[in-house]
């Protein structure tokens, strides 16, 4: 009877050739450590075929030193592999995985039989597929816990998306389980074990846009471009904080909560148009194409992105015309960079502290460092044409489309 991962080697294979074949089955980054561990110890070397995960774990210093020493002693005494794995604290179900699956140090998976039975049934049948599978499941376990790891283990789209997607998806799932944190309060919808992968990507992408919006706005815009006013029975109120944008998005059923990219250019300001307690429309104010320091109406839309009625347009023109005419300097009226960085820290510090416990924090910090700056500098002098607000037009008959159409919706936050 052959071992679980043993190829049918030739009967006359030399000892050195067999040893080389066994070691070469592991990832190049770990071969030297595994070779040093198994050198001159046939029982340790045999783990390459009987329990590759155990050999890999010992070679990568899994667990504490006393546990490793006990595990090695049990193997030398001829104890069962189950006893050796339990001594090290290594999950038994990992025995089913082939050597190529191990490309990074193993996380501490739960050792209980219930988790083991559930996840063992989800291991891909094709050896090549176990590499991205174990990598994603390991990240999920370390970054968001066992329930999320089981959910990831069930997904089929684990190799076709970049690492960044899974890093942020794990963060989204982690915050979903901690509703008191700032990052959780920005969720549009929390992760759930019965959610499909496509829906999860969409919700994670929406969450990331809200995070960017929160970072951009900091503690809020204290001095908007234009003054609030009551004109012709309508109230014009500047949206100053991320909560304002989320509330306006919910009231008008549009995508204003995804407006980070537009605001981040510093060329837009959003105002809510209300009649009493009722939200009627929202208006985006930008800089005029010809007079680049003067305000202009970029777009004015009602609920569900429908056309605003004539009386709202008349009131908006009257409100804009009643403003004190002075050159606009958007960058002087936005939250300072220090405020934005402070908001980013408030959002991410709890998660980074959690990741510090399992060595994943540095990796995620690098992911965060790759995000676009929340405060890009505006070019000096007149704005180049490429940076001016583009004219937005819509063909006739397209105003009654589904919620949040193109006029108030930024580009999808997740690559498809």
C-alpha positions in Angstrom: 0.0 0.0 0.0 1.5 3.4 -1.1 1.5 6.5 1.1 -1.1 9.2 0.3 1.3 11.5 -1.7 3.8 8.9 -3.0 4.4 8.7 -6.7 5.0 5.2 -7.9 8.8 5.5 -8.0 10.9 3.0 -9.8 11.9 -0.1 -7.7 15.6 0.7 -8.2 15.5 4.4 -7.3 18.5 5.3 -5.3 18.2 6.7 -1.8 19.6 10.1 -2.8 17.3 10.3 -5.9 14.3 9.5 -3.7 15.3 12.0 -1.1 15.8 14.7 -3.8 12.4 13.9 -5.4 10.7 14.2 -2.0 12.3 17.5 -1.1 11.8 19.0 -4.6 8.1 18.5 -4.3 8.0 21.4 -1.9 8.1 25.1 -2.7 11.7 26.3 -3.5 11.6 28.8 -0.7 11.3 26.1 1.9 13.4 23.2 0.5 16.6 24.1 2.3 14.9 24.1 5.7 13.1 20.9 5.0 16.2 19.2 3.7 18.1 20.3 6.9 15.4 19.0 9.1 15.1 15.6 7.5 18.9 15.0 6.8 19.9 11.7 8.3 16.4 11.0 9.8 14.5 8.6 7.6 11.3 8.8 9.8 11.3 12.6 9.3 12.0 12.3 5.6 9.1 9.8 5.2 6.7 12.5 6.2 7.2 14.0 2.7 4.9 11.3 1.5 2.9 10.3 4.6 2.1 13.7 6.0 3.7 16.6 3.9 1.9 19.3 6.0 3.6 18.0 9.2 7.0 18.0 7.6 6.4 21.5 6.2 5.1 22.8 9.6 8.2 21.5 11.4 10.5 23.0 8.8 8.9 26.4 9.1 8.9 26.5 12.9 5.1 26.0 13.3 4.0 26.2 16.9 6.2 26.7 20.0 9.7 25.1 20.4 8.5 22.7 23.2 5.7 21.5 20.9 8.0 20.9 18.0 10.5 19.0 20.2 7.7 16.8 21.5 6.4 16.2 18.0 9.9 15.2 16.8 10.4 12.9 19.8 7.1 11.1 19.1 8.0 10.6 15.4 11.4 9.2 16.5 9.6 6.8 18.9 7.3 5.5 16.1 4.1 7.1 17.5 1.2 7.5 15.2 1.0 10.5 12.9 -2.2 11.7 14.6 -0.4 11.8 18.0 2.5 13.7 16.4 0.2 16.2 14.8 -1.8 16.7 18.0 1.4 17.3 19.9 2.3 20.1 17.5 -1.2 21.5 17.4 -1.5 20.9 13.6 -5.0 20.1 12.2 -5.3 16.5 11.1 -7.2 17.3 7.9 -4.1 19.0 6.4 -2.7 15.5 5.8 -4.8 15.3 2.7 -2.9 18.1 1.0 0.1 17.4 -1.4 3.5 19.1 -0.9 3.1 21.8 -3.7 0.1 23.2 -1.8 2.3 24.7 0.9 3.7 28.1 -0.4 3.7 30.1 2.9 3.7 29.3 6.6 0.5 27.6 7.9 -2.0 29.5 10.0 -3.4 27.9 13.2 -6.6 26.2 11.9 -9.1 24.9 14.5 -8.3 21.3 15.6 -11.9 20.2 16.2 -13.4 17.3 14.3 -16.4 19.4 13.1 -14.3 22.0 11.4 -11.9 19.3 10.0 -14.7 17.3 8.5 -16.3 20.3 6.9 -13.2 21.7 5.4 -11.7 18.3 4.3 -14.7 17.8 2.1 -13.9 21.1 0.3 -10.3 20.4 -0.6 -10.0 20.5 -4.4 -9.5 17.2 -6.2 -6.9 18.5 -8.6 -3.5 19.0 -6.9 -2.7 22.2 -8.8 -5.9 23.8 -7.5 -4.8 23.3 -3.9 -2.2 26.0 -4.1 -4.5 29.0 -4.5 -7.1 27.2 -2.3 -4.9 26.8 0.7 -3.4 30.3 0.3 -6.9 31.9 0.3 -8.2 29.7 3.1 -5.1 30.4 5.2 -5.5 34.1 4.8 -9.2 33.9 5.6 -8.5 32.0 8.8 -5.9 34.4 10.0 -7.7 37.6 8.9 -11.4 36.9 9.7 -11.8 33.6 11.6 -13.0 30.0 11.0 -16.5 30.7 9.7 -15.1 33.0 7.0 -12.4 30.4 6.2 -15.1 27.8 5.6 -17.0 30.2 3.4 -13.8 30.9 1.3 -13.1 27.2 1.1 -16.4 26.7 -0.7 -15.7 29.3 -3.4 -14.6 28.3 -6.9 -13.1 31.7 -8.0 -10.0 31.6 -5.9 -7.3 31.8 -8.6 -8.8 34.4 -11.0 -8.7 37.4 -8.7 -5.7 39.3 -7.4 -4.5 39.1 -3.8 -5.8 42.6 -3.0 -9.4 41.5 -3.5 -9.0 38.8 -0.9 -7.1 41.0 1.5 -9.9 43.6 1.5 -12.7 40.9 1.5 -11.2 39.4 4.6 -11.1 42.9 6.2 -14.8 43.4 5.2 -15.8 40.1 6.8 -13.9 40.9 10.0 -15.5 44.3 10.4 -18.9 42.7 9.6 -18.5 40.8 12.9 -17.7 43.9 14.9 -20.6 46.4 14.5 -19.3 48.9 17.1 -16.2 49.8 15.0 -16.1 52.8 12.6 -15.2 50.4 9.7 -18.3 48.4 10.4 -20.6 51.5 10.5 -19.6 52.2 6.9 -20.8 48.8 5.7 -23.6 48.8 3.1 -24.2 45.1 3.9 -22.3 42.8 6.2 -20.8 39.5 5.2 -22.9 36.5 5.8 -22.1 32.8 5.3 -25.0 32.3 2.9 -23.8 35.1 0.6 -22.6 34.3 -2.9 -19.1 35.3 -4.0 -20.3 37.7 -6.7 -22.5 39.6 -4.2 -19.7 39.6 -1.7 -17.3 41.3 -4.2 -19.9 43.9 -4.9 -20.6 44.7 -1.2 -16.9 44.7 -0.4 -16.3 47.1 -3.3 -19.1 49.4 -2.1 -17.6 49.3 1.4 -14.1 50.3 0.0 -15.6 53.3 -1.7 -17.3 54.4 1.5 -14.0 53.9 3.3 -12.3 56.2 0.7 -15.1 58.7 1.0 -14.7 58.7 4.8 -10.9 59.1 4.5 -11.3 62.0 2.0 -13.9 63.8 4.2 -12.0 63.3 7.4 -14.0 64.9 10.2 -16.1 66.8 7.7 -16.1 69.8 5.4 -16.3 72.7 7.8 -16.6 75.5 5.2 -18.4 74.4 2.0 -17.8 76.1 -1.3 -21.2 77.8 -1.2 -23.6 78.8 1.6 -26.6 76.9 2.6 -29.9 78.8 1.9 -33.7 78.6 1.8 -34.8 79.7 -1.7 -38.3 79.5 -3.3 -39.5 77.0 -0.7 -36.5 74.7 -1.0 -33.5 74.2 1.4 -30.1 73.8 -0.1 -27.8 72.0 2.4 -24.2 71.1 1.8 -23.2 67.5 2.4 -20.2 67.7 4.8 -19.6 64.3 6.3 -19.6 60.6 5.2 -22.8 60.2 7.2 -24.4 63.0 5.2 -23.5 61.2 1.9 -24.8 57.8 3.2 -28.0 59.3 4.4 -28.6 61.3 1.2 -27.9 58.1 -0.9 -30.5 56.2 1.2 -33.0 59.0 0.9 -32.7 59.5 -2.9 -31.9 55.9 -3.7 -28.7 56.7 -5.6 -25.0 56.1 -5.3 -23.8 59.2 -3.6 -22.2 57.0 -0.9 -19.8 55.8 -3.7 -18.8 59.3 -4.7 -15.2 59.2 -3.3 -13.5 59.4 -6.7 -15.4 62.4 -7.8 -14.8 64.3 -4.5 -11.2 63.3 -4.4 -10.5 65.5 -7.5 -11.5 68.5 -5.4 -13.6 69.7 -8.3 -17.1 68.8 -7.0 -19.3 69.8 -4.1 -22.7 68.2 -3.4 -25.7 69.8 -1.9 -29.0 68.3 -0.9 -32.2 70.0 -2.1 -35.1 69.6 0.4 -38.6 70.7 1.0 -39.2 70.5 4.7 -38.2 67.0 5.8 -38.4 65.6 2.3 -35.3 65.1 0.2 -36.2 66.3 -3.3 -33.0 66.3 -5.3 -29.2 66.7 -5.1 -27.1 69.1 -7.1 -23.4 68.7 -7.9 -21.5 72.0 -8.2 -18.3 72.1 -10.1 -16.0 74.7 -11.7 -17.1 76.4 -14.9 -15.3 75.2 -18.1 -14.4 78.7 -19.2 -14.2 80.6 -15.9 -12.4 78.0 -13.8 -12.8 79.8 -10.5 -16.6 80.2 -10.9 -19.2 77.7 -9.9 -21.6 75.9 -12.2 -24.2 73.2 -12.1 -22.7 70.0 -13.2 -25.8 67.9 -12.7 -29.1 68.1 -10.8 -31.1 64.9 -10.2 -34.1 63.8 -8.2 -34.9 60.6 -6.5 -33.6 57.4 -8.3 -31.7 59.7 -10.6 -34.8 61.0 -12.3 -34.9 64.5 -13.9 -35.6 67.2 -11.4 -38.8 69.2 -12.0 -38.6 72.7 -13.4 -39.4 74.4 -10.1 -36.3 72.7 -8.6 -34.1 73.9 -11.4 -35.5 77.5 -11.0 -34.8 77.4 -7.3 -31.3 76.0 -7.9 -30.4 78.8 -10.3 -31.8 81.3 -7.9 -29.8 79.8 -5.0 -26.6 79.8 -7.1 -27.2 83.3 -8.4 -27.7 84.6 -4.8 -24.2 83.4 -3.7 -21.5 85.9 -3.0 -19.4 86.0 -6.2 -15.8 85.3 -5.4 -13.2 83.0 -6.9 -13.5 79.4 -5.6 -10.5 77.8 -4.1 -11.7 74.2 -3.4 -8.5 73.0 -1.8 -8.8 75.7 0.9 -12.2 74.5 2.0 -11.5 70.8 2.3 -10.3 68.8 5.4 -6.6 69.0 5.9 -4.4 66.0 5.1 -3.7 65.4 8.8 -7.5 65.0 9.5 -7.8 62.5 6.6 -4.8 60.5 7.8 -6.3 60.5 11.4 -9.5 59.1 9.9 -7.6 56.4 8.1 -5.9 55.4 11.3 -9.2 55.3 13.3 -10.6 53.0 10.7 -7.7 50.5 10.3 -6.0 50.5 13.7 -8.3 47.9 15.3 -7.9 45.5 12.3 -4.1 46.0 12.2 -3.9 45.3 15.9 -5.8 42.0 15.3 -3.5 41.0 12.4 -0.4 41.7 14.6 -1.4 38.6 16.6 -0.7 36.3 13.6 1.9 38.1 11.6 -0.4 39.4 8.8 -0.3 43.1 9.8 2.8 44.0 7.7 1.3 42.4 4.6 -1.9 44.4 5.0 0.0 47.6 5.7 1.6 47.2 2.3 -1.8 46.8 0.7 -3.0 50.0 2.4 0.1 51.9 1.3 -0.8 51.0 -2.3 -4.2 52.9 -2.0 -4.5 56.2 -3.8 -3.7 59.2 -1.7 -6.8 60.8 0.0 -5.5 64.3 -0.7 -4.0 64.7 -4.2 -2.6 68.1 -5.0 -4.4 70.4 -7.3 -2.2 71.6 -10.2 -1.2 75.3 -9.9 -2.8 77.8 -12.3 -5.7 77.2 -14.5 -7.0 73.6 -14.6 -6.0 71.6 -17.6 -8.9 70.5 -19.8 -8.5 66.9 -18.7 -9.1 67.9 -15.1 -12.2 70.0 -15.7 -15.6 68.6 -15.0 -16.7 66.7 -18.0 -20.1 67.5 -19.5 -22.5 64.8 -18.7 -25.3 64.1 -21.1 -27.9 61.4 -21.3 -29.9 60.3 -24.3 -33.6 61.0 -24.3 -35.7 58.3 -22.7 -33.0 57.1 -20.3 -34.1 58.9 -17.1 -36.3 56.2 -15.6 -33.6 53.5 -15.4 -32.8 51.4 -12.3 -31.5 53.1 -9.1 -28.1 54.9 -9.3 -27.5 55.1 -13.0 -24.4 56.6 -14.6 -25.0 60.2 -13.8 -24.7 59.6 -10.1 -22.7 56.4 -10.1 -18.9 56.2 -10.2 -17.1 53.4 -12.1 -17.5 50.0 -10.4 -15.1 49.7 -7.5 -14.2 46.1 -8.2 -12.6 44.9 -11.4 -14.7 42.4 -13.2 
